[in-house]
């Protein structure tokens, strides 16, 4: 499997990253362990999680179980050194973690200690802020996003104090590197500027949604990624399963994400089904599996560090792993670009 640089950290991460957010709800501990075993055997060295996982559904009772599943795998196998491990600090508004407290210098040590305990490790390779305190245009908020109420001075003060707290954690050895999630071009550029001024940890990556159906990253953030060596960790590369085609024609498989989370976080729209069908048609004409085509396309993007995918069955996992062996020719890429022009921003 191809390895890509993780920013300027010196770490090399596999082009596919194993997502874990269903471990503890849709997947058992044993199933999570089996997925890790299979992924590492295929050449993956990168696992992404978060203190708020698992999802589907999110609940206070299950919060943290996903990190615990990874922790028991480390305990069972002793293979911590074989994994580049990423997790995330939840932020303002998520009531199941610290009663919805925002990310602050005070919450960082507490959150890290909690993750370390659950993960049964003494360090986290990539520590990410799950979303900005000031809000984000991600998760379909882009349609009415209004930053005019933000206070730049407060935001910059927050960045300074949290970068100082992260610096202390790097010195303590609990984290190696820092990443963002659900961030904007302006926010990322400020994190970079302030980190350089204060000699704090430099942003290594941005974890934002990216797929054939969600290409917000293609504009300003793409340019920032390439010029500042801040790679994208793409989440939902299959658009929460839409791009597999399993939901076409009104089908809702039992136990699927749509069955558990009706509107797929706002992704379920008529235009999304029409756009999906157009991509399914390309895959059929080209003799490609649509899941592998969608993932292989993400791997072609010039700003991509790693593509995060999740699976609830071993068959799904094996299918996704096969994407690294798929090469999309110029004609297929041109068809994909033309389809994007015909079906822009379908949700």
ChimeraX attribute file (.defattr): number of C-alpha atoms within 10 A of each C-alpha:
attribute: neighborCount
match mode: 1-to-1
recipient: residues
	/A:1	14
	/A:2	13
	/A:3	16
	/A:4	16
	/A:5	19
	/A:6	25
	/A:7	23
	/A:8	16
	/A:9	18
	/A:10	8
	/A:11	14
	/A:12	17
	/A:13	21
	/A:14	22
	/A:15	23
	/A:16	31
	/A:17	26
	/A:18	24
	/A:19	22
	/A:20	27
	/A:21	27
	/A:22	22
	/A:23	29
	/A:24	24
	/A:25	19
	/A:26	20
	/A:27	19
	/A:28	15
	/A:29	18
	/A:30	14
	/A:31	17
	/A:32	24
	/A:33	21
	/A:34	14
	/A:35	24
	/A:36	22
	/A:37	14
	/A:38	15
	/A:39	20
	/A:40	16
	/A:41	10
	/A:42	13
	/A:43	15
	/A:44	24
	/A:45	23
	/A:46	24
	/A:47	23
	/A:48	21
	/A:49	23
	/A:50	24
	/A:51	24
	/A:52	25
	/A:53	27
	/A:54	24
	/A:55	20
	/A:56	19
	/A:57	15
	/A:58	14
	/A:59	16
	/A:60	12
	/A:61	8
	/A:62	16
	/A:63	21
	/A:64	22
	/A:65	23
	/A:66	28
	/A:67	29
	/A:68	22
	/A:69	23
	/A:70	25
	/A:71	20
	/A:72	17
	/A:73	22
	/A:74	19
	/A:75	14
	/A:76	10
	/A:77	10
	/A:78	10
	/A:79	10
	/A:80	17
	/A:81	9
	/A:82	12
	/A:83	16
	/A:84	19
	/A:85	22
	/A:86	22
	/A:87	25
	/A:88	25
	/A:89	23
	/A:90	28
	/A:91	24
	/A:92	19
	/A:93	14
	/A:94	13
	/A:95	13
	/A:96	16
	/A:97	20
	/A:98	15
	/A:99	11
	/A:100	13
	/A:101	16
	/A:102	20
	/A:103	21
	/A:104	17
	/A:105	17
	/A:106	12
	/A:107	17
	/A:108	18
	/A:109	16
	/A:110	13
	/A:111	17
	/A:112	21
	/A:113	14
	/A:114	15
	/A:115	25
	/A:116	20
	/A:117	13
	/A:118	19
	/A:119	26
	/A:120	19
	/A:121	16
	/A:122	13
	/A:123	21
	/A:124	23
	/A:125	20
	/A:126	22
	/A:127	23
	/A:128	24
	/A:129	22
	/A:130	24
	/A:131	22
	/A:132	19
	/A:133	17
	/A:134	17
	/A:135	17
	/A:136	19
	/A:137	15
	/A:138	17
	/A:139	14
	/A:140	14
	/A:141	12
	/A:142	11
	/A:143	10
	/A:144	8
	/A:145	12
	/A:146	12
	/A:147	11
	/A:148	7
	/A:149	7
	/A:150	11
	/A:151	10
	/A:152	11
	/A:153	9
	/A:154	11
	/A:155	15
	/A:156	15
	/A:157	12
	/A:158	17
	/A:159	20
	/A:160	19
	/A:161	14
	/A:162	19
	/A:163	23
	/A:164	18
	/A:165	18
	/A:166	23
	/A:167	22
	/A:168	16
	/A:169	18
	/A:170	19
	/A:171	10
	/A:172	11
	/A:173	13
	/A:174	20
	/A:175	21
	/A:176	20
	/A:177	25
	/A:178	25
	/A:179	26
	/A:180	27
	/A:181	24
	/A:182	19
	/A:183	20
	/A:184	19
	/A:185	17
	/A:186	12
	/A:187	18
	/A:188	21
	/A:189	15
	/A:190	15
	/A:191	22
	/A:192	18
	/A:193	14
	/A:194	19
	/A:195	19
	/A:196	12
	/A:197	10
	/A:198	12
	/A:199	12
	/A:200	21
	/A:201	22
	/A:202	21
	/A:203	26
	/A:204	26
	/A:205	27
	/A:206	28
	/A:207	23
	/A:208	22
	/A:209	23
	/A:210	22
	/A:211	21
	/A:212	25
	/A:213	26
	/A:214	22
	/A:215	13
	/A:216	17
	/A:217	20
	/A:218	12
	/A:219	10
	/A:220	12
	/A:221	22
	/A:222	20
	/A:223	16
	/A:224	18
	/A:225	23
	/A:226	15
	/A:227	11
	/A:228	15
	/A:229	19
	/A:230	28
	/A:231	28
	/A:232	30
	/A:233	26
	/A:234	24
	/A:235	23
	/A:236	19
	/A:237	26
	/A:238	26
	/A:239	21
	/A:240	19
	/A:241	18
	/A:242	24
	/A:243	27
	/A:244	20
	/A:245	17
	/A:246	13
	/A:247	17
	/A:248	15
	/A:249	9
	/A:250	8
	/A:251	11
	/A:252	15
	/A:253	11
	/A:254	9
	/A:255	12
	/A:256	17
	/A:257	22
	/A:258	20
	/A:259	14
	/A:260	15
	/A:261	14
	/A:262	13
	/A:263	12
	/A:264	16
	/A:265	13
	/A:266	12
	/A:267	20
	/A:268	18
	/A:269	13
	/A:270	11
	/A:271	16
	/A:272	21
	/A:273	21
	/A:274	14
	/A:275	24
	/A:276	25
	/A:277	18
	/A:278	18
	/A:279	24
	/A:280	22
	/A:281	14
	/A:282	20
	/A:283	19
	/A:284	12
	/A:285	10
	/A:286	15
	/A:287	10
	/A:288	16
	/A:289	18
	/A:290	22
	/A:291	23
	/A:292	23
	/A:293	28
	/A:294	25
	/A:295	25
	/A:296	22
	/A:297	20
	/A:298	22
	/A:299	22
	/A:300	12
	/A:301	12
	/A:302	13
	/A:303	22
	/A:304	23
	/A:305	30
	/A:306	27
	/A:307	24
	/A:308	25
	/A:309	23
	/A:310	23
	/A:311	22
	/A:312	20
	/A:313	14
	/A:314	14
	/A:315	10
	/A:316	12
	/A:317	17
	/A:318	15
	/A:319	13
	/A:320	21
	/A:321	22
	/A:322	15
	/A:323	20
	/A:324	16
	/A:325	10
	/A:326	15
	/A:327	14
	/A:328	15
	/A:329	9
	/A:330	9
	/A:331	10
	/A:332	17
	/A:333	14
	/A:334	12
	/A:335	14
	/A:336	19
	/A:337	13
	/A:338	11
	/A:339	17
	/A:340	19
	/A:341	10
	/A:342	12
	/A:343	17
	/A:344	16
	/A:345	15
	/A:346	19
	/A:347	18
